[in-house]
Amino acid sequence: LVPKAEGGYFSSWEELDPAMKAKNTYRTTMFHEPLSDEVRAQLPRCRRFPPHLMDTGGFFVAVFVKHAHITRLSRRELYYQNQKA
């Protein structure tokens, strides 16, 4: 999603005014196809940090919830699991 300065998001390249397109800050590749309801429900848990606003390479941050503890297998256990497969 591409954020608007006044809040909210641009949903397509066509929504940008010509001055914004001329700045070459926004690119057509920053827009995506329409999202499913399932994906849209998860978007509040994610945030995109555009490189031109933060002087970085650009990245995403997402919240993950751990539901169970994963035990570490020993090398011997891994070896025997791989032999069975």
C-alpha positions in Angstrom: 0.0 0.0 0.0 1.2 3.5 -0.8 0.4 6.0 2.0 -1.2 9.4 1.4 0.2 12.4 3.3 -3.2 13.2 4.8 -3.8 9.6 5.9 -5.2 6.6 4.1 -3.7 4.9 1.1 -3.6 5.2 -2.7 -5.1 2.1 -4.3 -3.9 2.6 -7.8 -1.4 4.6 -10.0 -4.2 6.5 -11.5 -5.1 8.1 -8.2 -1.8 10.0 -8.0 -1.9 13.5 -9.4 0.5 14.4 -12.3 2.8 16.4 -10.0 3.4 13.3 -7.8 4.0 11.2 -10.8 6.5 13.7 -12.2 8.5 13.7 -9.0 9.4 10.1 -9.8 9.0 9.2 -6.1 6.2 6.8 -6.7 6.5 4.0 -9.2 3.9 1.9 -10.9 5.4 -1.2 -9.3 4.4 0.1 -5.9 0.8 -0.8 -6.6 -0.7 -4.3 -6.7 -3.7 -6.2 -7.8 -6.9 -6.0 -5.7 -6.5 -8.0 -2.4 -8.7 -10.7 -1.1 -10.7 -10.1 2.1 -8.5 -12.6 3.9 -5.3 -10.7 3.0 -6.8 -7.3 3.7 -7.8 -8.4 7.2 -4.1 -9.0 8.0 -2.8 -5.7 6.7 -3.1 -3.8 10.0 -0.4 -6.1 11.3 2.1 -5.1 8.6 3.8 -1.8 7.8 5.9 -0.8 4.8 8.7 1.7 5.3 9.5 3.2 1.9 13.1 4.0 1.2 12.6 7.5 0.0 11.0 8.5 3.4 13.4 6.9 5.8 16.7 7.1 3.7 16.9 3.3 3.8 16.7 0.4 1.4 13.0 0.0 2.2 11.6 -2.9 4.2 8.5 -4.5 5.7 7.7 -5.1 9.4 5.1 -7.7 10.4 3.8 -9.0 13.7 4.1 -12.7 14.2 2.4 -14.6 17.1 4.1 -17.7 18.5 1.5 -20.3 19.3 3.8 -23.1 20.6 7.3 -23.7 21.7 9.5 -25.6 19.1 11.9 -28.0 20.6 15.4 -28.3 19.2 16.2 -31.7 17.8 19.6 -33.2 18.4 21.8 -34.1 15.4 21.1 -37.8 16.1 17.3 -37.2 16.0 17.6 -35.2 12.8 19.8 -38.0 11.2 17.2 -40.7 12.1 14.3 -38.5 10.8 16.1 -38.0 7.5 16.8 -41.7 7.2 13.1 -42.6 7.6 12.1 -40.2 4.8 
